[in-house]
């Protein structure tokens, strides 16, 4: 008691060792035990978070951490190794980055595959290792268990897929096809009154994890694009994030996809020519929800099956050959861009079927699938887009220059080359090799100098991202795929001619009440347009003749029109921009 009182009044207390121990709470744990205990708590916490994320959040958090880690690796690699002193090692740097990106997309799956395919569609503008990697990025994924299918049907319809009281009379438990965000099953509907057998249908079912992962994935995409623009590469890439994210979200709404299909079918039905050559599978709204879509089952050969297409339309098969396949396809997408302003943005060969026409015996019919991704063109942009195409093919360089600069494009020549997929020099003369500021030619530069020059050109190309119509991202992708499909079938049609005439016809003109001078200008314009189109058609038929000669000489596949155009584009890319474009970078 006296000791306690002395301590309270501030007196110095002296105690024996035994007295000191009496005030302690017990023996102190060794430091290593405390660290071990803390590590155990940390491991337990991480395990709990991992388990909750995996079982209740579809591993969305883990996917984001994996993305940010890959982004950090790429940024650090470029910051450390993209230097003049390591110029000879830059190809290896691109190889490492390509591997990191490819592994990230394939491991995460889902929307990452869609993003990777968007990158791959413009692979020609990427370093060569990325061209090779992204050419193998297919939207293919394992099937989800049938128990997951049952849970989706229970959520959307409150019923089983088949059986007594089921949505369908028959439902195949094994998917016909499985992609990153959905898989397709074959089913048979219950017979309608008067029918002996129900209709066969394709049932597209969204995978349960996709909805949980979407916003996390898009958030990570936003962060990555910001880091790449502001920290890593100093290139304008962030401006597309909102536009791309919005359209990726739309792809996950199957009710919207059904409406897109019905709208496109209405456009085709109103077109006397396309209604005879193109078909959109009928959609069943009563059996369609946000996550399940039911459409008419179609038997046909996918355009990606080149051997199957050649058997179908080859000797002894359907009339018209491959020309009867590609001509309506180019006409269809030209009508979408220039007349309807309503464009299907995913025409890769897996989304196009060819079948014998059910009503016109002996002729092929094109079937367009997967209507989740469309863009609506504003009327002003649609007319400008038509004017760019017609101006390019009529030699009206002032029109092309005016429109492209209005869109915030600082290099009209480069933009025109990307549109036509052939070298274009606005004005007189041919594209020339451009020296650098130091007077070096492309072939004299180091890898580092070429990369720096290419970066400067890209920044000069996108001078005003606020003015650039974002739909151009999808339009150029669409045209790239159509061009690749034509090439895959040995260029049976003159794609540029068909597209050019479609653009010209879509521009209405008021010539009946125009002045004499205006009429003369219009006739002169049209004469120039027809002259250019004639020269393009002549080049096309010369290429066809060369193909025929090559076959006579025993070569299975001579270079087609699209191959020759691509060779010119690769030469332009190499001589003007130092880009090493591989021969498969333009495949659809």
C-alpha positions as CSV (number, residue, x, y, z in Angstrom):
1,X,0.0,0.0,0.0
2,X,2.8,2.3,0.9
3,X,4.6,1.4,-2.4
4,X,1.5,2.2,-4.4
5,X,1.1,5.5,-2.6
6,X,4.7,6.4,-3.2
7,X,4.4,5.7,-6.8
8,X,1.3,7.8,-7.1
9,X,3.0,10.9,-5.7
10,X,5.9,10.6,-8.1
11,X,8.5,9.0,-5.8
12,X,11.1,6.8,-7.4
13,X,10.2,3.2,-6.7
14,X,12.9,0.6,-6.2
15,X,11.8,-3.0,-6.5
16,X,13.6,-6.3,-6.4
17,X,13.6,-8.5,-9.5
18,X,11.0,-10.7,-7.9
19,X,8.8,-7.7,-7.2
20,X,9.1,-6.6,-10.8
21,X,8.0,-10.0,-12.1
22,X,5.0,-9.9,-9.9
23,X,3.7,-6.9,-11.9
24,X,4.1,-8.6,-15.3
25,X,1.4,-10.6,-17.0
26,X,3.5,-13.6,-17.5
27,X,6.4,-14.8,-19.6
28,X,6.8,-12.9,-22.9
29,X,6.5,-15.0,-26.1
30,X,9.6,-15.1,-28.3
31,X,9.6,-12.8,-31.3
32,X,9.6,-15.5,-33.9
33,X,6.4,-16.9,-32.3
34,X,4.6,-13.6,-32.6
35,X,5.6,-13.2,-36.3
36,X,4.5,-16.8,-36.9
37,X,1.1,-16.1,-35.3
38,X,0.7,-12.9,-37.4
39,X,1.6,-14.8,-40.6
40,X,-1.0,-17.4,-39.7
41,X,-3.7,-14.7,-39.2
42,X,-2.7,-13.1,-42.5
43,X,-2.8,-16.5,-44.3
44,X,-6.2,-17.2,-42.8
45,X,-7.5,-13.8,-43.9
46,X,-6.2,-14.3,-47.4
47,X,-7.7,-17.8,-47.6
48,X,-11.1,-16.5,-46.4
49,X,-11.1,-13.7,-49.0
50,X,-10.0,-16.1,-51.7
51,X,-12.7,-18.6,-50.8
52,X,-15.4,-16.0,-50.7
53,X,-14.2,-14.4,-54.0
54,X,-14.1,-17.8,-55.7
55,X,-17.4,-19.2,-54.5
56,X,-19.6,-16.1,-54.3
57,X,-17.9,-13.6,-56.6
58,X,-16.8,-15.8,-59.6
59,X,-13.1,-15.0,-58.8
60,X,-13.7,-11.4,-60.0
61,X,-11.3,-10.0,-57.4
62,X,-8.6,-12.5,-58.3
63,X,-9.0,-11.8,-62.0
64,X,-8.5,-8.1,-61.3
65,X,-5.4,-8.7,-59.2
66,X,-4.0,-10.9,-62.0
67,X,-4.7,-8.1,-64.5
68,X,-3.1,-5.4,-62.4
69,X,-0.1,-7.6,-61.9
70,X,0.3,-8.2,-65.6
71,X,-0.1,-4.5,-66.2
72,X,2.6,-3.7,-63.7
73,X,5.0,-6.3,-65.3
74,X,4.4,-4.8,-68.8
75,X,4.9,-1.2,-67.6
76,X,8.1,-2.1,-65.6
77,X,9.5,-4.1,-68.5
78,X,9.0,-1.2,-71.0
79,X,10.3,1.4,-68.5
80,X,13.5,-0.6,-67.8
81,X,14.2,-2.1,-71.2
82,X,12.8,0.2,-73.8
83,X,16.0,2.3,-74.1
84,X,18.4,3.3,-76.9
85,X,21.1,1.2,-75.2
86,X,18.9,-1.9,-75.4
87,X,17.7,-1.4,-79.0
88,X,18.7,-4.9,-80.1
89,X,16.7,-6.5,-77.4
90,X,13.4,-4.7,-78.2
91,X,12.1,-7.7,-80.3
92,X,12.5,-9.9,-77.2
93,X,10.7,-7.2,-75.1
94,X,7.7,-7.3,-77.5
95,X,7.8,-11.1,-77.3
96,X,7.6,-11.1,-73.5
97,X,4.8,-8.5,-73.5
98,X,2.8,-10.5,-76.1
99,X,3.1,-13.7,-73.9
100,X,2.0,-11.8,-70.7
101,X,-1.0,-10.3,-72.5
102,X,-2.0,-13.6,-74.2
103,X,-1.7,-15.6,-71.0
104,X,-3.8,-13.0,-69.2
105,X,-6.6,-13.0,-71.7
106,X,-6.8,-16.8,-72.0
107,X,-6.5,-17.4,-68.2
108,X,-9.2,-14.8,-67.3
109,X,-11.5,-15.7,-70.2
110,X,-15.0,-14.1,-70.4
111,X,-14.9,-10.4,-71.6
112,X,-11.1,-10.6,-71.7
113,X,-11.4,-12.8,-74.8
114,X,-13.6,-10.2,-76.5
115,X,-11.1,-7.4,-75.6
116,X,-8.2,-9.6,-76.9
117,X,-10.1,-10.3,-80.2
118,X,-10.6,-6.5,-80.6
119,X,-6.9,-6.1,-80.3
120,X,-6.3,-9.0,-82.7
121,X,-8.6,-7.5,-85.3
122,X,-6.1,-4.7,-85.6
123,X,-3.0,-6.8,-85.3
124,X,-1.4,-5.3,-88.3
125,X,-0.6,-2.2,-86.3
126,X,1.1,-4.2,-83.5
127,X,4.6,-5.5,-83.1
128,X,5.2,-8.8,-85.0
129,X,5.2,-11.0,-81.9
130,X,1.7,-9.7,-80.9
131,X,0.5,-10.3,-84.5
132,X,1.5,-14.0,-84.1
133,X,0.0,-14.4,-80.6
134,X,-3.3,-12.7,-81.2
135,X,-3.9,-14.6,-84.4
136,X,-4.4,-17.7,-82.2
137,X,-6.8,-16.1,-79.7
138,X,-10.1,-17.9,-80.4
139,X,-13.4,-17.4,-78.5
140,X,-13.5,-21.0,-77.4
141,X,-14.1,-22.3,-73.9
142,X,-15.0,-25.5,-72.0
143,X,-18.6,-26.2,-71.4
144,X,-20.0,-25.4,-68.0
145,X,-21.7,-28.3,-66.0
146,X,-25.3,-29.1,-66.7
147,X,-26.1,-28.2,-63.1
148,X,-25.2,-24.6,-63.9
149,X,-27.6,-24.7,-66.9
150,X,-30.4,-25.8,-64.6
151,X,-29.7,-22.9,-62.3
152,X,-29.9,-20.4,-65.1
153,X,-33.2,-21.9,-66.3
154,X,-34.6,-21.9,-62.8
155,X,-33.6,-18.2,-62.4
156,X,-35.0,-17.1,-65.8
157,X,-38.1,-19.4,-66.3
158,X,-38.6,-21.1,-63.0
159,X,-38.8,-24.4,-64.9
160,X,-36.5,-27.2,-66.1
161,X,-35.2,-27.0,-69.7
162,X,-37.1,-30.2,-70.6
163,X,-39.3,-33.0,-69.3
164,X,-42.9,-32.7,-68.0
165,X,-43.6,-29.0,-67.5
166,X,-40.2,-28.1,-69.0
167,X,-39.6,-25.2,-71.3
168,X,-38.8,-27.5,-74.2
169,X,-39.9,-31.0,-75.2
170,X,-36.3,-32.0,-75.7
171,X,-33.1,-30.3,-74.6
172,X,-29.6,-31.7,-75.4
173,X,-27.5,-31.5,-72.2
174,X,-24.3,-31.3,-74.2
175,X,-23.6,-27.9,-75.8
176,X,-23.1,-27.7,-79.6
177,X,-20.7,-24.8,-79.1
178,X,-19.2,-23.0,-76.1
179,X,-17.6,-19.6,-76.1
180,X,-16.3,-17.3,-73.4
181,X,-19.6,-15.7,-72.3
182,X,-22.3,-18.3,-73.5
183,X,-22.8,-21.7,-74.9
184,X,-25.4,-23.0,-77.3
185,X,-27.6,-26.1,-77.0
186,X,-30.0,-27.8,-79.5
187,X,-33.6,-28.2,-78.4
188,X,-37.0,-29.0,-79.7
189,X,-40.0,-26.9,-78.9
190,X,-43.4,-28.4,-77.8
191,X,-45.6,-28.9,-80.9
192,X,-48.1,-26.1,-81.7
193,X,-51.8,-27.0,-82.2
194,X,-51.9,-28.8,-85.6
195,X,-48.3,-29.7,-85.5
196,X,-47.0,-33.3,-85.1
197,X,-43.5,-32.2,-84.1
198,X,-42.1,-29.0,-82.6
199,X,-39.5,-26.8,-84.2
200,X,-35.8,-27.3,-83.6
201,X,-34.2,-24.3,-82.0
202,X,-30.8,-23.1,-80.9
203,X,-30.8,-22.0,-77.2
204,X,-28.0,-19.6,-76.2
205,X,-27.4,-19.6,-72.5
206,X,-25.2,-17.1,-70.7
207,X,-22.7,-18.6,-68.3
208,X,-23.5,-17.7,-64.6
209,X,-20.2,-16.2,-63.7
210,X,-20.2,-13.7,-66.5
211,X,-22.7,-11.3,-64.9
212,X,-20.7,-11.3,-61.7
213,X,-17.4,-10.6,-63.5
214,X,-18.5,-8.0,-66.0
215,X,-18.3,-4.8,-63.9
216,X,-15.0,-5.9,-62.3
217,X,-13.5,-6.7,-65.7
218,X,-14.6,-3.4,-67.2
219,X,-13.2,-1.6,-64.1
220,X,-9.9,-3.3,-64.6
221,X,-10.0,-2.5,-68.3
222,X,-10.5,1.1,-67.4
223,X,-7.5,1.2,-65.0
224,X,-5.2,-0.6,-67.4
225,X,-6.0,1.7,-70.3
226,X,-5.4,4.8,-68.0
227,X,-2.1,3.4,-66.9
228,X,-1.0,2.6,-70.4
229,X,-1.8,6.1,-71.6
230,X,-0.6,8.1,-68.5
231,X,2.3,6.0,-67.2
232,X,3.5,3.4,-69.7
233,X,3.3,4.4,-73.3
234,X,2.0,8.0,-73.5
235,X,-0.4,7.1,-76.3
236,X,-4.1,8.2,-76.6
237,X,-6.0,5.0,-75.8
238,X,-8.2,5.9,-72.9
239,X,-10.7,7.8,-75.0
240,X,-12.3,4.6,-76.2
241,X,-13.0,3.1,-72.8
242,X,-16.6,4.3,-72.2
243,X,-17.7,3.5,-75.8
244,X,-16.2,0.0,-75.8
245,X,-17.4,-0.8,-72.3
246,X,-21.0,0.3,-73.1
247,X,-21.1,-2.0,-76.2
248,X,-19.6,-4.9,-74.3
249,X,-22.3,-4.6,-71.7
250,X,-24.9,-4.7,-74.5
251,X,-23.6,-8.0,-75.7
252,X,-24.6,-9.5,-72.3
253,X,-28.3,-8.6,-72.8
254,X,-29.9,-11.4,-74.9
255,X,-33.2,-9.6,-75.1
256,X,-31.4,-6.7,-76.8
257,X,-29.6,-9.2,-79.1
258,X,-33.0,-10.7,-80.1
259,X,-34.3,-7.2,-81.0
260,X,-31.1,-6.5,-83.0
261,X,-31.7,-9.7,-85.0
262,X,-35.3,-8.8,-85.7
263,X,-34.4,-5.3,-86.8
264,X,-31.8,-6.6,-89.2
265,X,-34.2,-9.2,-90.5
266,X,-36.7,-6.4,-91.3
267,X,-34.0,-4.4,-93.2
268,X,-33.2,-7.5,-95.3
269,X,-36.8,-8.4,-96.0
270,X,-37.3,-4.9,-97.4
271,X,-34.3,-5.2,-99.8
272,X,-35.3,-7.0,-103.0
273,X,-31.8,-8.4,-103.7
274,X,-30.6,-9.3,-100.2
275,X,-33.9,-10.9,-99.3
276,X,-33.1,-13.6,-101.9
277,X,-29.5,-14.2,-100.7
278,X,-29.3,-13.6,-96.9
279,X,-31.3,-15.0,-93.9
280,X,-31.4,-14.0,-90.3
281,X,-32.6,-16.9,-88.0
282,X,-36.0,-16.3,-86.5
283,X,-36.0,-15.3,-82.8
284,X,-38.6,-16.6,-80.3
285,X,-39.3,-13.7,-77.8
286,X,-41.5,-15.9,-75.6
287,X,-38.5,-18.1,-74.9
288,X,-35.9,-15.3,-74.6
289,X,-34.8,-13.5,-71.5
290,X,-31.8,-11.4,-70.4
291,X,-29.6,-14.5,-70.1
292,X,-31.3,-17.0,-72.5
293,X,-32.1,-16.5,-76.2
294,X,-34.0,-19.0,-78.4
295,X,-33.7,-18.8,-82.2
296,X,-34.4,-20.9,-85.2
297,X,-32.0,-23.9,-85.7
298,X,-30.1,-23.6,-89.0
299,X,-28.0,-26.4,-90.5
300,X,-25.2,-25.1,-92.6
301,X,-21.4,-24.8,-93.1
302,X,-19.5,-22.2,-91.2
303,X,-17.5,-19.8,-93.4
304,X,-14.5,-20.7,-91.2
305,X,-14.7,-24.2,-92.6
306,X,-13.0,-23.3,-95.9
307,X,-12.8,-26.9,-97.1
308,X,-16.5,-27.4,-96.3
309,X,-17.5,-24.3,-98.2
310,X,-15.5,-25.4,-101.3
311,X,-17.2,-28.8,-101.2
312,X,-20.6,-27.1,-100.9
313,X,-20.2,-24.7,-103.8
314,X,-17.5,-26.5,-105.8
315,X,-17.9,-28.6,-109.0
316,X,-21.2,-30.5,-108.8
317,X,-22.4,-28.4,-105.9
318,X,-24.4,-25.2,-105.5
319,X,-24.4,-22.8,-108.4
320,X,-22.2,-19.6,-108.4
321,X,-19.2,-20.9,-106.6
322,X,-17.5,-18.9,-103.9
323,X,-18.6,-15.7,-105.7
324,X,-22.2,-16.5,-104.8
325,X,-21.1,-16.6,-101.2
326,X,-18.9,-13.5,-100.9
327,X,-20.9,-11.2,-103.2
328,X,-24.0,-11.1,-100.9
329,X,-21.8,-10.8,-97.9
330,X,-20.0,-7.7,-99.2
331,X,-23.4,-6.3,-100.4
332,X,-24.9,-6.9,-97.0
333,X,-22.3,-5.1,-95.0
334,X,-22.1,-2.3,-97.5
335,X,-25.9,-1.8,-97.1
336,X,-25.5,-1.7,-93.4
337,X,-22.8,0.9,-93.4
338,X,-24.0,3.2,-96.2
339,X,-27.8,2.8,-96.4
340,X,-29.2,1.5,-93.1
341,X,-26.6,3.0,-90.7
342,X,-27.1,-0.1,-88.6
343,X,-23.9,-2.3,-88.6
344,X,-23.2,-5.8,-87.3
345,X,-19.8,-5.5,-85.8
346,X,-18.7,-9.2,-85.4
347,X,-18.8,-10.8,-88.9
348,X,-15.9,-13.2,-88.2
349,X,-16.2,-16.4,-90.3
350,X,-17.6,-18.4,-87.3
351,X,-20.7,-16.2,-87.3
352,X,-21.6,-16.8,-90.9
353,X,-23.2,-20.0,-92.2
354,X,-23.8,-21.1,-95.8
355,X,-26.6,-23.4,-96.7
356,X,-28.6,-24.5,-99.8
357,X,-31.4,-21.9,-100.3
358,X,-34.6,-23.6,-99.0
359,X,-36.8,-21.9,-101.7
360,X,-34.3,-21.5,-104.6
361,X,-32.9,-24.9,-105.4
362,X,-29.3,-25.1,-106.3
363,X,-28.2,-21.7,-105.0
364,X,-26.4,-20.8,-101.7
365,X,-27.9,-18.7,-99.0
366,X,-25.9,-16.7,-96.4
367,X,-27.0,-17.0,-92.7
368,X,-25.8,-14.3,-90.3
369,X,-25.5,-15.3,-86.6
370,X,-24.6,-13.6,-83.3
371,X,-26.4,-10.2,-83.2
372,X,-25.1,-9.0,-79.9
373,X,-22.8,-6.3,-81.1
374,X,-24.2,-3.6,-83.4
375,X,-23.5,0.1,-83.8
376,X,-26.0,2.8,-84.8
377,X,-24.6,5.5,-87.1
378,X,-25.8,9.0,-86.8
379,X,-27.1,10.5,-90.0
380,X,-24.4,13.1,-90.4
381,X,-21.6,10.5,-89.8
382,X,-23.3,8.1,-92.3
383,X,-23.2,10.7,-95.0
384,X,-19.6,11.7,-94.2
385,X,-18.6,8.0,-94.3
386,X,-20.2,7.7,-97.8
387,X,-18.5,10.9,-98.9
388,X,-15.1,9.6,-97.7
389,X,-15.5,6.3,-99.7
390,X,-16.7,8.0,-102.8
391,X,-14.1,10.8,-102.6
392,X,-11.4,8.2,-102.4
393,X,-12.6,6.5,-105.5
394,X,-13.4,9.7,-107.4
395,X,-10.1,11.4,-106.7
396,X,-11.8,14.2,-104.6
397,X,-8.9,14.6,-102.2
398,X,-10.3,17.8,-100.7
399,X,-13.5,16.0,-99.6
400,X,-11.5,13.2,-97.9
401,X,-9.1,15.7,-96.3
402,X,-12.0,17.8,-95.0
403,X,-14.0,15.0,-93.5
404,X,-11.0,13.2,-91.9
405,X,-9.8,16.4,-90.3
406,X,-13.3,17.1,-89.0
407,X,-13.0,13.7,-87.3
408,X,-9.8,14.7,-85.6
409,X,-7.5,12.6,-87.9
410,X,-4.2,14.2,-88.5
411,X,-2.9,11.9,-91.3
412,X,-5.6,11.6,-94.0
413,X,-3.3,9.4,-96.2
414,X,-2.8,6.8,-93.5
415,X,-6.5,6.9,-92.7
416,X,-7.5,6.4,-96.3
417,X,-5.1,3.5,-96.6
418,X,-6.7,1.9,-93.6
419,X,-10.2,2.3,-95.1
420,X,-9.4,0.9,-98.5
421,X,-6.8,-1.6,-97.2
422,X,-4.5,-0.5,-99.9
423,X,-1.8,2.3,-100.1
424,X,-3.3,5.7,-100.8
425,X,-1.6,9.0,-101.4
426,X,-4.0,11.9,-101.3
427,X,-3.1,14.1,-104.3
428,X,-0.7,13.4,-107.0
429,X,2.2,11.0,-106.8
430,X,2.9,7.8,-105.0
431,X,3.6,7.2,-101.3
432,X,7.2,8.1,-100.7
433,X,9.6,6.9,-98.0
434,X,9.8,9.4,-95.3
435,X,13.1,10.4,-93.6
436,X,13.3,10.9,-89.9
437,X,14.3,14.2,-88.3
438,X,17.9,13.1,-88.3
439,X,17.7,12.3,-92.0
440,X,17.8,8.5,-91.7
441,X,15.8,6.1,-93.8
442,X,13.7,3.5,-92.2
443,X,16.1,0.7,-93.0
444,X,18.9,2.7,-91.4
445,X,17.2,3.1,-88.0
446,X,17.6,1.0,-84.9
447,X,14.7,-0.9,-83.4
448,X,14.4,1.9,-80.7
449,X,14.3,4.7,-83.3
450,X,11.7,2.9,-85.4
451,X,9.5,2.4,-82.3
452,X,9.8,6.1,-81.3
453,X,9.0,7.2,-84.8
454,X,5.9,4.9,-85.0
455,X,4.7,6.3,-81.6
456,X,5.1,9.9,-82.9
457,X,3.1,9.0,-86.0
458,X,0.3,7.4,-84.1
459,X,0.1,10.5,-81.8
460,X,0.0,12.6,-84.9
461,X,-2.7,10.4,-86.4
462,X,-5.1,10.9,-83.4
463,X,-4.8,14.7,-83.0
464,X,-8.3,15.2,-81.5
465,X,-9.8,12.1,-79.8
466,X,-12.8,14.1,-78.6
467,X,-13.8,14.8,-82.3
468,X,-13.1,11.2,-83.5
469,X,-16.4,9.2,-84.0
470,X,-15.9,6.2,-81.8
471,X,-18.0,4.0,-84.2
472,X,-14.9,4.0,-86.5
473,X,-13.3,1.5,-84.2
474,X,-16.0,-1.0,-85.0
475,X,-16.5,-0.1,-88.7
476,X,-12.8,-0.6,-89.5
477,X,-12.9,-3.9,-87.6
478,X,-16.0,-4.9,-89.5
479,X,-14.3,-4.1,-92.9
480,X,-11.2,-6.0,-91.8
481,X,-13.2,-9.1,-91.2
482,X,-15.1,-8.9,-94.5
483,X,-11.8,-8.4,-96.3
484,X,-10.3,-11.4,-94.5
485,X,-13.3,-13.6,-95.4
486,X,-12.9,-12.7,-99.1
487,X,-9.2,-13.4,-99.0
488,X,-9.8,-16.8,-97.3
489,X,-11.9,-17.9,-100.3
490,X,-9.2,-16.7,-102.8
491,X,-10.8,-13.3,-103.5
492,X,-13.8,-14.3,-105.7
493,X,-15.3,-10.8,-105.7
494,X,-14.0,-7.2,-106.1
495,X,-14.7,-6.0,-102.6
496,X,-13.6,-2.4,-103.2
497,X,-15.8,-2.1,-106.3
498,X,-18.9,-3.4,-104.6
499,X,-18.3,-1.2,-101.5
500,X,-17.5,1.9,-103.6
501,X,-20.7,1.6,-105.7
502,X,-22.8,1.1,-102.5
503,X,-21.3,4.3,-101.0
504,X,-21.9,6.3,-104.2
505,X,-25.6,5.1,-104.5
506,X,-26.2,5.9,-100.9
507,X,-25.4,9.6,-101.5
508,X,-28.6,11.3,-102.8
509,X,-28.1,14.2,-105.2
510,X,-30.4,17.0,-106.3
511,X,-29.3,17.1,-109.9
512,X,-32.8,17.4,-111.5
513,X,-33.1,21.0,-110.4
514,X,-29.4,21.9,-110.3
515,X,-27.8,24.6,-112.4
516,X,-26.0,23.8,-115.7
517,X,-22.6,24.3,-113.9
518,X,-23.6,22.0,-111.1
519,X,-24.8,19.4,-113.6
520,X,-21.5,19.6,-115.5
521,X,-19.5,19.2,-112.2
522,X,-21.7,16.2,-111.3
523,X,-21.1,14.5,-114.6
524,X,-17.4,15.2,-114.4
525,X,-17.3,13.8,-110.9
526,X,-19.2,10.7,-112.0
527,X,-16.9,10.2,-115.0
528,X,-13.9,10.3,-112.7
529,X,-15.5,7.9,-110.3
530,X,-16.3,5.4,-113.1
531,X,-12.8,5.7,-114.4
532,X,-11.2,4.8,-111.1
533,X,-13.7,1.9,-110.6
534,X,-12.9,0.6,-114.1
535,X,-9.2,0.7,-113.2
536,X,-9.8,-1.2,-110.0
537,X,-11.9,-3.8,-111.8
538,X,-9.2,-4.2,-114.4
539,X,-6.7,-4.9,-111.7
540,X,-9.1,-7.4,-110.1
541,X,-9.6,-9.4,-113.3
542,X,-5.9,-9.4,-114.0
543,X,-5.3,-10.9,-110.6
544,X,-8.0,-13.5,-111.4
545,X,-6.3,-14.4,-114.7
546,X,-2.9,-14.8,-112.9
547,X,-4.6,-17.1,-110.4
548,X,-6.0,-19.2,-113.2
549,X,-2.5,-19.4,-114.8
550,X,-1.0,-20.5,-111.6
551,X,-3.5,-23.3,-111.2
552,X,-2.7,-24.5,-114.8
553,X,0.9,-24.6,-113.8
554,X,0.1,-26.9,-110.8
555,X,0.0,-24.4,-108.0
556,X,-3.1,-24.8,-105.9
557,X,-3.5,-21.2,-104.7
558,X,-2.1,-18.3,-106.7
559,X,-2.1,-14.8,-105.2
560,X,-5.6,-13.3,-105.3
561,X,-6.7,-9.7,-105.5
562,X,-6.8,-9.3,-101.7
563,X,-3.3,-10.9,-101.4
564,X,-1.8,-8.4,-103.8
565,X,-3.4,-5.5,-101.9
566,X,-2.1,-6.8,-98.6
567,X,1.4,-7.1,-100.1
568,X,1.3,-3.5,-101.1
569,X,0.1,-2.5,-97.6
570,X,2.9,-4.5,-96.0
571,X,5.4,-2.7,-98.3
572,X,3.9,0.7,-97.3
573,X,4.0,-0.1,-93.6
574,X,7.6,-1.2,-93.8
575,X,8.9,1.6,-96.0
576,X,7.0,4.5,-94.3
577,X,6.4,3.4,-90.7
578,X,9.0,0.7,-90.0
579,X,6.2,-1.8,-89.2
580,X,7.0,-5.5,-89.8
581,X,3.6,-6.8,-90.8
582,X,3.3,-10.6,-91.1
583,X,1.5,-12.2,-94.0
584,X,-1.3,-13.5,-91.7
585,X,-2.0,-10.2,-89.9
586,X,-4.9,-9.4,-92.2
587,X,-6.8,-12.7,-91.9
588,X,-10.4,-12.4,-90.9
